[in-house]
Amino acid sequence: MQILGKIFTYVLLLVAGTAHAQHAVREVPASVMQNIYGQVKTPHKYGLVLVPADDSKKLDCPSVFRKGDKWYMTYIVYDGRGYETWLSGSEDLLHWKTLGRLLSFSDTTDWDNNQKAGYVALQDYRWGGSYEWQAYKGKHWMTYIGGGSRGYEQGLLSIGMAYTRKDPSVPHEWQRLPEPVLMATDKTAGWWENNTLYKSTVIWDRNKTTGYPFVMYYNAKGDSLKPKRGKERIGMAVSNDMVHWQRLGKDPVLNHHAGITGDPQIQQLNGVWVMFYFGAFWKDRPGAFNRFACSYDLVHWTDWEGEDLISSSAPYDDRFAHKSSVVYHDGVVYHFYCAVNKADQRGIAVATSKDMGESEVQFSGK
């Protein structure tokens, strides 16, 4: 009996140790989180860098990438009908010029004829890396919000996949898979995503940390009882080929149980995965703001509990300051975000880790 008792005690200790090890893997220590905050924070607001020509359009969701010695940004434009995806270019990350469209409205019966909001996929995710838009099997890829209803994020929105064999830094119309890759109406859709899907980002993890090379994070709205009244949360899906996707886990990976948790962007800093994302309308927290979470395994995320990375503080972003695209180049962090003022004018702004001066770009009529 004593032997059995010792074996039982050993098993309990082994189980407890395994549970502790799993817990240790899942949690990123506060000291590491603080160190990362110190490296990514951008206290200096340079100001607006892209604005619409007039108030009939709104700019949103920047995705910044590099090719050669030049920088480019995809972003989306809403004009009353829906979303289209555009491209701009820059020599210095501060001064930007509109180049043209990548995803346009379709006067067809396609499932996505009125909504095509695209985002860079498979970008070099290394902090301070090349930020190159990488190609897979000779193609560059974008995920996008697609839908057939007119208006601001109306109707059933799903995640589509677009691709091109041409130069992504030159404006041209991208090809698209004929059907969405993820939908809120899928039989595999979780309780938290059964109303509509929103922005997504895909990384190419050659180490297959999750068992798959391609990992997608996306935010969606839903609820187990009342889908239309659900909150927005971030979950994940995986793929072996960028075409066929399956959800990983039944629950979201980041959830604040109120308002919006959305628009993830993933980078890796000193061996730690960093997810930049925005929050909005949380309990006791008005407005919209940018924050981050960290992970060692791409599945379990530790949320930063300190100050916002970006929040409203200037006339051009005094309503919302949200949605991240962050790059670290030549010792300076550039945090691009969507700036919305109280007149509901919407453009792209940037904040930096060093004082880079002040932008002369302003909204129309200002």
C-alpha positions in Angstrom: 0.0 0.0 0.0 2.9 2.3 0.8 4.3 1.7 -2.7 0.9 2.4 -4.3 0.6 5.6 -2.1 4.0 6.8 -3.3 3.1 6.1 -6.9 -0.2 8.0 -6.5 1.7 10.9 -4.9 4.2 10.9 -7.8 1.5 10.9 -10.4 -0.2 13.9 -8.6 3.1 15.8 -8.6 3.7 15.0 -12.2 0.2 16.2 -13.2 0.6 19.3 -11.1 4.0 20.0 -12.6 2.7 19.5 -16.2 -0.2 21.9 -15.4 2.2 24.4 -14.0 4.4 24.1 -17.1 1.4 24.5 -19.4 0.4 27.6 -17.4 4.0 29.0 -17.7 3.9 28.5 -21.4 0.6 30.4 -21.7 1.5 33.4 -19.6 3.9 36.1 -20.7 5.5 37.6 -17.5 4.6 41.2 -16.6 8.3 42.1 -16.9 8.4 40.9 -20.5 5.2 42.8 -21.3 6.6 46.0 -19.8 9.8 45.6 -21.8 7.8 45.1 -25.0 5.7 48.2 -24.2 8.9 50.2 -23.8 10.1 49.1 -27.3 6.8 49.6 -29.2 5.3 52.7 -27.6 5.0 55.8 -29.8 4.3 58.9 -27.7 4.8 61.5 -30.5 1.9 62.1 -32.9 3.1 63.2 -36.3 -0.4 63.6 -37.5 -2.5 62.8 -40.6 -0.7 61.3 -43.7 -3.6 60.4 -45.9 -7.0 62.0 -46.1 -9.9 61.8 -48.6 -10.4 64.6 -51.1 -13.7 65.4 -49.6 -16.2 64.3 -47.0 -18.0 61.9 -49.3 -15.2 59.3 -48.6 -13.6 57.8 -45.5 -10.2 56.1 -45.3 -9.5 53.2 -43.0 -7.4 50.2 -42.0 -3.8 50.9 -43.1 -1.4 48.0 -43.9 2.1 49.2 -44.5 4.7 47.1 -46.3 8.1 47.6 -48.0 9.6 46.8 -51.4 13.2 47.7 -52.1 13.8 51.1 -50.6 10.2 52.3 -50.8 7.2 51.9 -48.6 3.6 51.2 -49.6 0.3 51.1 -47.8 -2.9 49.4 -48.6 -6.0 50.9 -47.1 -9.7 50.9 -47.6 -12.0 53.6 -48.9 -15.7 53.8 -48.0 -17.8 56.0 -50.3 -21.4 55.2 -49.3 -21.7 52.2 -51.5 -19.2 50.1 -49.6 -15.4 49.3 -49.3 -12.8 49.3 -52.0 -9.0 48.7 -51.5 -6.5 51.2 -52.5 -2.7 51.6 -52.6 -0.4 54.5 -51.7 3.4 54.9 -51.7 6.1 56.8 -49.7 9.8 57.3 -49.6 10.1 58.1 -45.9 7.0 56.7 -44.1 5.8 60.3 -43.5 4.8 61.6 -46.9 2.3 59.5 -48.9 0.9 59.6 -52.4 -2.2 57.8 -53.6 -1.3 55.3 -56.4 -4.5 53.5 -57.4 -6.9 50.6 -56.6 -6.4 46.9 -55.9 -9.9 45.7 -55.2 -12.8 47.5 -56.9 -16.6 47.3 -56.8 -18.0 44.7 -59.2 -21.2 45.5 -61.3 -22.0 41.8 -61.2 -23.9 39.3 -59.1 -20.7 38.2 -57.3 -21.0 37.6 -53.6 -18.6 40.5 -52.9 -19.7 43.0 -55.5 -20.2 45.9 -53.0 -17.6 45.2 -50.3 -13.9 44.4 -50.9 -11.8 45.6 -47.9 -8.3 44.0 -48.3 -5.4 43.5 -46.0 -1.7 42.4 -46.6 -1.1 38.6 -45.9 2.2 36.8 -45.4 4.2 39.9 -44.6 7.6 39.5 -43.0 6.6 39.6 -39.3 10.0 40.2 -37.8 10.2 43.3 -35.7 12.6 45.6 -37.6 12.7 43.1 -40.4 12.2 43.7 -44.1 8.3 44.1 -43.9 8.3 42.6 -47.3 5.0 41.3 -48.8 6.1 37.7 -49.3 4.9 35.5 -52.2 3.7 31.9 -51.8 3.7 29.7 -54.9 4.4 32.7 -57.1 1.4 34.7 -55.8 1.0 37.6 -53.4 -2.1 37.2 -51.2 -4.7 39.4 -49.5 -7.5 38.5 -47.2 -10.5 40.8 -47.5 -13.9 41.6 -46.0 -16.4 40.8 -48.8 -20.1 41.3 -49.1 -23.0 42.0 -51.4 -25.0 44.6 -49.5 -24.6 48.3 -50.0 -23.8 50.6 -47.1 -21.4 50.7 -44.1 -20.7 47.1 -43.1 -24.2 46.0 -44.0 -25.5 42.5 -44.6 -23.5 39.3 -44.3 -19.8 40.0 -44.4 -17.4 37.1 -45.0 -13.6 36.6 -45.4 -12.5 36.3 -49.0 -9.0 35.6 -50.5 -7.5 37.7 -53.3 -4.2 37.0 -55.1 -1.9 38.3 -57.9 1.1 37.2 -59.8 2.0 40.8 -60.6 4.0 43.4 -58.6 1.9 44.3 -55.5 3.5 47.7 -55.4 1.9 48.6 -58.8 -1.9 49.3 -58.8 -3.9 46.7 -60.7 -7.0 44.7 -60.1 -6.3 41.5 -58.1 -8.0 38.1 -58.8 -10.2 36.6 -56.2 -11.3 33.1 -55.2 -14.9 32.6 -56.3 -16.2 31.9 -52.8 -15.4 33.1 -49.3 -12.9 31.1 -47.2 -14.7 31.7 -43.9 -18.3 32.7 -43.2 -20.5 33.3 -40.2 -22.9 30.8 -41.6 -20.4 28.0 -41.8 -21.4 24.8 -39.8 -18.0 25.1 -38.1 -18.5 28.8 -37.0 -18.2 29.3 -33.3 -20.7 30.8 -30.9 -18.8 34.1 -31.0 -18.7 34.5 -34.8 -22.2 33.6 -36.0 -23.3 37.0 -37.1 -20.5 38.5 -39.3 -16.8 38.4 -39.9 -14.4 41.4 -40.1 -10.8 42.2 -40.6 -8.2 39.4 -40.9 -4.4 39.0 -41.0 -2.4 36.0 -42.0 1.2 35.1 -41.1 3.5 32.5 -42.7 4.9 30.5 -39.7 7.5 28.2 -41.3 8.1 26.6 -37.9 4.4 25.4 -37.9 4.0 26.3 -34.2 0.3 25.4 -34.5 0.9 22.5 -36.8 0.1 24.6 -39.9 2.3 27.1 -41.9 -0.5 29.7 -42.4 -2.2 31.2 -39.4 -5.1 33.7 -39.7 -6.4 36.0 -36.9 -9.7 37.7 -37.5 -12.4 39.5 -35.5 -16.0 38.6 -35.7 -19.3 39.4 -34.1 -21.8 36.9 -32.6 -23.4 35.4 -29.6 -24.7 32.0 -28.5 -28.2 33.3 -27.8 -28.6 36.6 -29.8 -26.0 36.8 -32.6 -27.0 40.3 -33.8 -26.4 41.6 -30.3 -23.0 40.0 -29.9 -19.7 41.7 -29.2 -16.6 41.5 -31.4 -13.8 39.2 -30.5 -10.6 37.8 -32.1 -10.2 34.2 -33.1 -8.0 32.1 -35.4 -8.0 29.7 -38.3 -5.2 27.7 -40.0 -4.4 26.5 -43.5 -1.8 24.4 -45.4 -2.4 26.1 -48.8 -3.9 29.6 -48.3 -7.1 28.4 -49.9 -8.7 25.9 -47.5 -9.1 27.1 -44.0 -10.2 25.6 -40.7 -10.9 27.2 -37.4 -8.5 26.4 -34.5 -10.4 26.1 -31.2 -14.0 26.8 -30.4 -13.5 30.0 -28.5 -11.9 33.4 -29.3 -8.2 33.9 -28.4 -8.8 37.5 -27.2 -12.1 38.6 -25.6 -13.0 41.6 -23.5 -16.7 40.7 -23.2 -17.8 44.2 -24.2 -17.7 46.4 -27.3 -15.0 45.5 -29.9 -11.7 43.7 -29.8 -10.5 43.7 -33.4 -8.1 44.3 -36.3 -5.2 42.1 -35.2 -1.7 42.6 -36.6 1.1 40.1 -35.7 4.8 40.7 -35.3 7.6 38.8 -33.5 9.9 40.6 -31.1 12.7 38.9 -29.3 11.0 35.5 -29.6 7.7 36.8 -28.4 4.6 37.1 -30.6 3.0 40.5 -30.4 -0.6 41.1 -31.5 -1.4 44.8 -32.0 -5.2 45.3 -31.9 -7.8 47.9 -31.1 -10.5 48.1 -28.4 -13.6 50.1 -28.5 -16.6 50.7 -26.2 -15.4 48.6 -23.4 -17.0 48.8 -20.0 -16.0 52.2 -18.4 -13.8 53.0 -21.4 -15.3 55.2 -24.1 -14.0 55.7 -27.6 -11.6 53.5 -29.5 -7.9 52.9 -28.8 -4.9 50.6 -29.8 -3.4 48.1 -27.5 -1.4 44.8 -27.7 -1.2 41.3 -26.3 1.7 38.7 -26.3 2.1 35.0 -26.8 4.7 32.3 -26.9 2.7 29.8 -28.9 0.3 31.9 -31.1 -2.7 30.4 -29.3 -2.6 31.6 -25.7 -2.4 35.4 -25.4 -1.5 37.6 -22.4 -3.1 41.0 -22.5 -1.2 44.2 -21.8 -2.8 46.0 -18.8 -1.0 49.3 -19.0 -1.5 52.4 -21.0 -2.9 52.5 -24.5 -0.5 52.6 -27.4 -2.7 55.0 -29.2 -5.7 56.9 -28.0 -7.6 60.1 -28.8 -5.6 63.3 -28.0 -5.6 65.5 -31.1 -8.3 67.4 -33.0 -8.0 65.0 -36.0 -8.5 61.9 -33.8 -10.7 63.2 -31.0 -13.5 60.7 -31.6 -11.5 57.5 -32.5 -7.8 56.6 -32.7 -7.6 53.0 -33.6 -6.6 50.1 -35.9 -2.9 49.4 -36.0 -0.2 49.0 -38.7 3.2 49.1 -36.9 6.7 49.1 -38.4 10.1 49.6 -36.8 12.7 51.1 -39.2 16.1 52.8 -38.6 15.5 53.0 -34.9 12.1 54.6 -35.1 8.7 53.0 -34.5 5.9 54.1 -36.8 2.4 53.3 -35.6 -0.1 54.0 -38.4 -3.8 54.2 -37.4 -7.2 55.3 -38.4 -8.0 58.8 -37.1 -11.6 59.9 -36.8 -12.6 63.4 -35.6 -15.9 64.5 -34.0 -17.1 65.6 -37.5 -16.8 62.0 -38.5 -14.0 62.7 -41.0 -11.8 59.6 -41.3 -8.2 59.4 -42.4 -4.8 57.7 -41.8 -2.4 59.1 -39.2 0.9 58.0 -37.7 2.5 58.3 -34.3 6.3 57.7 -33.8 8.7 56.7 -31.0 10.9 59.8 -31.8 9.7 63.3 -32.5 9.6 63.5 -36.3 7.9 66.9 -36.5 4.3 67.6 -37.4 2.3 66.8 -40.5 0.8 69.6 -42.7 -2.0 67.3 -44.0 -5.4 68.2 -42.8 -9.0 67.1 -43.4 -10.9 69.1 -46.0 -12.4 72.3 -44.6 -9.9 72.4 -41.8 
